[in-house]
Amino acid sequence: MAQPNEEARPGERIGHPPPRRRTTHHEPAILRKGPALAAAVLLLVAALVVPLQNPRPVKILCVDDDVQARAVAGLANFSGWLSRNHATGFIGEIGWPSDKDAAQWSQVAEVWYRAADAIGLPVTAWAAGTWPANYPMAVYRPVAHGLRVDVAGPQARVVERHGSTPGYLRGVNLAAGSFAASDSNGGFGTGNPGRYGLDYTYETPSSYAFLAGRGIRLVRLAVNWERLQPRPFGPLDEAELGRVRDALGHAEAAGLTVIIDLHNYGDYALGGGADGPPRMLRLGDMELPTTALADFWQRMSRAIDNPAVVGLGLLNEPTRLAADGRAGALIWERASQEAVDAIRATGDRRAILVSGYVPMGPPSWGQMHPTAWIQDPAHRMAYESHAYFDHDGSGHYWMTYADELRSVTWPPPAHCQRLTPQGRQVLIS
């Protein structure tokens, strides 16, 4: 039943749900300086352990076409899993193109963000940073080739309409710290970590100030495992750690909050450079046991004490593990639990973001993890999913919008979806 003074936006129905239709989900997918910031962190800590006293009613959101329905149905699936498991969620990436069929994709993004608003999900859009001019999913980029982010792309209009609230944080990914990695160039690895300022970088102080001026409050900051820890179980690299600390200082000065995102996929490029291509280790094998990730995060937890950091993202998309399928999911469940335990053993009480194993997009969430698996003594973790609207959830957007409409598997998802609000928050302002 609708709450007093609660109004539905166009295309959104709030109140009693319509008769149920059968739905299917076929799409695989791949948080200021001084007292102000201290107060925000204390508010975050309180919110992690205090559920809402009065559950918010389920909301119904209706859309116009099958691609929009597919996107919103994915969030309905994710929010349903979170509700059944008494868990908290986070969307670490959502992206759509600004080139071909941009208007249609922006409308999908608009209704998707309305659904995320109804659920109360924190979201960081993909992406901001030093993208080339032809990269179609840059929400914010430099005006020309350079390091200063100072131009808003078309996607920014949607992102800024659905910004942070007192209940949740919203923002963007800053990805340039993950550039020149082995996933994009097989020559990069521990022996060839890339040249800072040329192959990869972290954004300038003015870039953070620009984002803050656009209403961004949360940044998911990508870092690279091989650069920060050039040998599994070894010490952190002080030069790279210093660069990350500088970036966090810029974010703090701009009043932004940060999630540190370990932007790897489960593999680790050992070597490279003059010795030839790196040797790829996979999390869960003998040379890179699951405890290696726990060791990395225990060291990072102790090394990073900037109050702007409100969350630690264990691993971006754990898709390249020592096994596939359900066996891979079990490796990831063990590795992520060990990393949570290692972080908490340091006394760190910041939020921890735990991705799902592939497929980990909202439409497929729960296929590999039927139930929640993390035991966190601090009760300050959230499950992280990534959302892209194309038929395979890859974010490549190869097909035209008309072809995407034709690709929706019969029977199509219902155009009106039930959305379950989160009962508590991990990342809030």
DACORPE-V617495 format. One record per residue. N is the residue number from 0. SS is DSSP state (2 for helix, 1 for strand, 0 for the rest). PHI is phi in degrees with one decimal (* if undefined). NEAR is the number of other C-alpha atoms within 12 Angstrom. Layout:
# DACORPE-V617495
<<N	SS	PHI	NEAR> <N	SS	PHI	NEAR>>
This chain:
# DACORPE-V617495
<<0	0	*	16> <1	0	-64.9	17> <2	0	-78.7	15> <3	0	-56.2	10> <4	0	64.7	8> <5	0	-95.0	15> <6	0	-115.3	15> <7	0	-88.4	19> <8	0	-76.3	19> <9	0	-54.3	14> <10	0	82.3	24> <11	1	-127.4	29> <12	1	-114.4	28> <13	0	-116.6	31> <14	0	142.8	23> <15	0	-68.2	18> <16	0	-72.8	23> <17	0	-73.6	17> <18	0	-54.3	12> <19	0	-69.6	14> <20	0	-114.0	16> <21	0	-68.5	15> <22	0	-123.3	26> <23	0	-130.7	27> <24	0	-127.8	37> <25	0	-104.5	30> <26	0	-88.1	39> <27	0	-72.8	32> <28	0	-147.3	36> <29	0	-84.7	35> <30	0	*	50> <31	0	*	28> <32	0	-46.0	23> <33	2	55.9	15> <34	2	-57.6	12> <35	2	-63.0	19> <36	2	-68.4	28> <37	2	-59.7	22> <38	2	-64.6	18> <39	2	-64.2	31> <40	2	-65.6	32> <41	2	-62.6	23> <42	2	-64.4	25> <43	2	-59.5	36> <44	2	-58.5	30> <45	2	-64.3	25> <46	2	-68.5	30> <47	2	-66.4	34> <48	2	-113.7	25> <49	0	-113.5	18> <50	0	-65.6	21> <51	0	-61.7	16> <52	0	-73.7	10> <53	0	-119.3	11> <54	0	-56.2	16> <55	0	-77.6	24> <56	0	-71.1	23> <57	0	-59.8	29> <58	1	-112.0	37> <59	1	-114.3	37> <60	1	-122.7	41> <61	1	-112.7	35> <62	0	-128.6	32> <63	0	-102.4	24> <64	0	-142.3	28> <65	2	-71.2	35> <66	2	-69.5	42> <67	2	-59.9	41> <68	2	-62.7	40> <69	2	-60.4	49> <70	2	-66.0	58> <71	2	-71.5	50> <72	2	-61.6	47> <73	2	-60.6	44> <74	2	-65.3	49> <75	2	-61.8	44> <76	2	-63.0	37> <77	2	-62.5	47> <78	2	-66.4	43> <79	2	-65.2	32> <80	2	-62.1	31> <81	2	-60.2	37> <82	2	-63.7	25> <83	2	-62.0	19> <84	0	-98.4	22> <85	0	51.4	25> <86	0	-116.5	37> <87	0	-115.0	44> <88	1	-122.8	46> <89	1	-151.4	49> <90	1	-101.2	48> <91	1	-76.4	53> <92	1	-143.9	45> <93	1	-147.2	48> <94	1	-146.8	44> <95	0	-151.4	44> <96	0	-83.7	38> <97	0	-113.9	29> <98	0	-103.9	23> <99	0	-74.2	19> <100	0	54.4	22> <101	2	-61.1	22> <102	2	-63.7	19> <103	2	-66.2	28> <104	2	-66.7	38> <105	2	-65.5	32> <106	2	-69.4	32> <107	2	-60.2	39> <108	2	-60.8	39> <109	2	-61.2	36> <110	2	-70.6	40> <111	2	-62.1	44> <112	2	-65.3	38> <113	2	-60.9	38> <114	2	-65.3	45> <115	2	-62.7	43> <116	2	-61.7	36> <117	2	-63.0	36> <118	2	-78.4	42> <119	0	86.5	39> <120	0	-89.1	47> <121	1	-68.1	51> <122	1	-143.7	48> <123	1	-122.0	47> <124	1	-78.1	46> <125	1	-97.3	40> <126	1	-153.9	39> <127	1	-118.8	48> <128	0	136.3	48> <129	0	-87.0	39> <130	0	-75.7	36> <131	0	-67.1	20> <132	0	-62.3	21> <133	0	-93.1	16> <134	0	-79.2	23> <135	0	-80.6	29> <136	0	-113.5	38> <137	0	-82.6	38> <138	0	-71.8	43> <139	1	-137.7	45> <140	1	-151.2	40> <141	0	-70.7	29> <142	0	-66.9	20> <143	0	-147.9	17> <144	0	-59.6	17> <145	0	168.4	24> <146	0	-107.3	31> <147	0	-95.7	27> <148	0	-81.8	36> <149	0	-150.8	31> <150	1	-131.8	29> <151	1	-96.1	30> <152	0	-84.3	34> <153	0	-57.6	26> <154	0	-64.1	38> <155	2	-60.2	35> <156	2	-61.9	23> <157	2	-70.9	30> <158	2	-57.8	46> <159	2	-74.7	31> <160	2	-67.5	21> <161	0	-120.1	34> <162	0	-84.9	34> <163	0	-66.5	34> <164	0	-131.4	25> <165	0	-61.3	19> <166	0	-98.0	29> <167	0	-158.0	38> <168	0	-99.7	43> <169	1	-133.1	47> <170	1	-178.9	49> <171	1	-139.5	49> <172	1	-85.0	48> <173	1	-110.7	46> <174	0	-104.8	40> <175	2	-63.8	40> <176	2	-69.4	44> <177	2	-104.1	41> <178	0	-65.3	33> <179	0	54.7	32> <180	0	-114.3	38> <181	0	-64.3	36> <182	0	-70.7	25> <183	0	-107.2	15> <184	0	-149.2	20> <185	0	-64.4	25> <186	0	-83.5	26> <187	0	-85.4	35> <188	1	-176.7	41> <189	0	-62.8	35> <190	0	-82.6	28> <191	1	-143.5	28> <192	0	-77.2	39> <193	0	92.1	29> <194	0	-95.9	19> <195	1	-65.8	22> <196	0	89.9	18> <197	0	-119.8	17> <198	0	-84.1	22> <199	1	-152.7	30> <200	0	-162.5	35> <201	0	-118.7	42> <202	0	-69.3	42> <203	0	-77.9	32> <204	2	-54.5	25> <205	2	-66.4	23> <206	2	-66.2	35> <207	2	-64.9	43> <208	2	-64.8	25> <209	2	-61.1	30> <210	2	-61.2	42> <211	2	-61.8	32> <212	2	-66.7	19> <213	0	-88.0	31> <214	0	96.4	28> <215	0	-69.9	42> <216	0	-122.0	46> <217	1	-128.3	45> <218	1	-121.9	51> <219	1	-97.7	50> <220	1	-95.3	49> <221	1	-77.9	43> <222	1	-130.6	41> <223	0	-115.6	47> <224	2	-61.6	45> <225	2	-61.6	45> <226	2	-73.4	46> <227	2	-79.3	37> <228	0	-137.1	34> <229	0	-67.9	28> <230	0	-144.4	26> <231	0	-53.3	34> <232	0	70.6	24> <233	0	-93.5	21> <234	0	-68.9	25> <235	0	-74.5	29> <236	0	-76.1	25> <237	2	-67.4	19> <238	2	-65.7	17> <239	2	-68.8	30> <240	2	-59.2	30> <241	2	-63.7	18> <242	2	-65.7	26> <243	2	-63.8	40> <244	2	-62.7	28> <245	2	-61.6	23> <246	2	-60.8	39> <247	2	-64.6	40> <248	2	-64.3	30> <249	2	-63.8	33> <250	2	-62.6	43> <251	2	-61.7	33> <252	2	-62.6	28> <253	0	-86.5	31> <254	0	81.7	35> <255	0	-95.4	45> <256	1	-108.5	48> <257	1	-133.9	52> <258	1	-105.4	51> <259	1	-82.7	45> <260	1	-108.4	41> <261	1	-74.3	40> <262	0	-89.1	40> <263	0	-118.7	38> <264	0	-123.2	37> <265	0	111.9	43> <266	1	-101.6	39> <267	1	-142.9	46> <268	1	-89.8	42> <269	1	-93.6	33> <270	0	94.4	27> <271	0	100.6	26> <272	2	80.1	22> <273	2	-63.2	14> <274	2	-85.7	15> <275	0	100.4	17> <276	0	-59.7	20> <277	0	-69.9	27> <278	1	-96.4	23> <279	1	-86.9	28> <280	1	-97.9	29> <281	1	-120.6	31> <282	1	-56.7	38> <283	0	106.9	33> <284	1	-90.6	23> <285	0	-65.4	14> <286	0	-85.8	21> <287	1	-138.4	29> <288	0	-64.9	28> <289	2	-58.9	35> <290	2	-66.9	28> <291	2	-64.0	35> <292	2	-65.8	44> <293	2	-61.3	33> <294	2	-62.4	33> <295	2	-57.1	40> <296	2	-72.1	43> <297	2	-65.3	31> <298	2	-67.0	31> <299	2	-64.8	39> <300	2	-57.5	35> <301	2	-75.6	23> <302	2	-84.2	24> <303	0	-106.7	33> <304	0	-123.7	26> <305	0	-65.2	33> <306	0	-66.9	34> <307	0	-69.3	42> <308	1	-79.8	45> <309	1	-113.1	47> <310	1	-151.4	44> <311	1	-122.2	49> <312	1	-93.1	45> <313	0	-58.9	50> <314	0	-163.6	44> <315	0	-56.6	43> <316	0	-143.6	37> <317	0	-73.9	43> <318	0	-102.4	33> <319	0	-114.7	31> <320	1	-109.8	36> <321	0	-72.0	30> <322	0	-146.4	22> <323	0	-111.4	22> <324	2	63.4	20> <325	2	-61.9	22> <326	2	-62.3	19> <327	2	-65.6	29> <328	2	-61.4	35> <329	2	-68.5	27> <330	2	-58.8	35> <331	2	-66.7	45> <332	2	-61.8	34> <333	2	-68.3	28> <334	2	-62.2	39> <335	2	-68.4	46> <336	2	-66.0	31> <337	2	-62.5	30> <338	2	-67.0	39> <339	2	-59.1	43> <340	2	-60.5	31> <341	2	-66.4	31> <342	2	-65.0	38> <343	2	-66.0	29> <344	2	-64.3	21> <345	0	-81.9	22> <346	0	90.6	16> <347	0	-71.7	32> <348	0	-116.5	34> <349	0	-71.0	43> <350	1	-64.1	43> <351	1	-119.7	47> <352	1	-105.9	43> <353	1	-119.5	45> <354	1	-69.4	50> <355	0	-92.5	49> <356	0	-79.3	46> <357	0	-60.7	40> <358	0	-78.7	35> <359	0	-122.4	41> <360	0	-72.9	47> <361	2	-53.8	47> <362	2	-65.0	40> <363	2	-103.3	38> <364	0	-60.1	40> <365	0	104.9	34> <366	0	-62.7	27> <367	0	-93.2	28> <368	0	-128.8	30> <369	0	-59.1	22> <370	0	-131.7	23> <371	0	-63.7	31> <372	0	-121.6	31> <373	0	-83.0	32> <374	0	-105.7	23> <375	0	-114.1	31> <376	0	-61.5	22> <377	0	-86.8	26> <378	0	55.3	30> <379	0	-134.8	38> <380	1	-134.1	45> <381	1	-137.7	43> <382	1	-86.1	49> <383	1	-106.6	47> <384	1	-123.4	48> <385	1	-121.4	44> <386	1	-122.8	45> <387	1	-129.6	42> <388	0	-94.5	49> <389	0	-73.3	42> <390	0	-60.3	36> <391	0	-103.1	30> <392	0	67.9	36> <393	0	-81.7	26> <394	0	83.5	28> <395	0	-83.2	21> <396	0	52.0	27> <397	0	-72.7	21> <398	0	-89.1	22> <399	0	-70.5	21> <400	2	-64.2	30> <401	2	-61.8	20> <402	2	-68.2	17> <403	2	-61.5	28> <404	2	-60.0	27> <405	2	-70.5	18> <406	2	-81.4	22> <407	0	-65.5	29> <408	0	-71.3	22> <409	0	-79.7	16> <410	0	-73.7	18> <411	0	-68.2	26> <412	0	-64.2	35> <413	0	-60.1	35> <414	0	-77.3	34> <415	1	-117.5	37> <416	1	-121.3	45> <417	1	-84.2	40> <418	1	-121.7	39> <419	0	-97.4	37> <420	0	-63.4	38> <421	0	-68.2	43> <422	0	-82.9	33> <423	0	-154.4	38> <424	0	-124.5	40> <425	0	-104.2	46> <426	0	-107.0	54> <427	0	-133.3	38> <428	0	-83.8	37>>
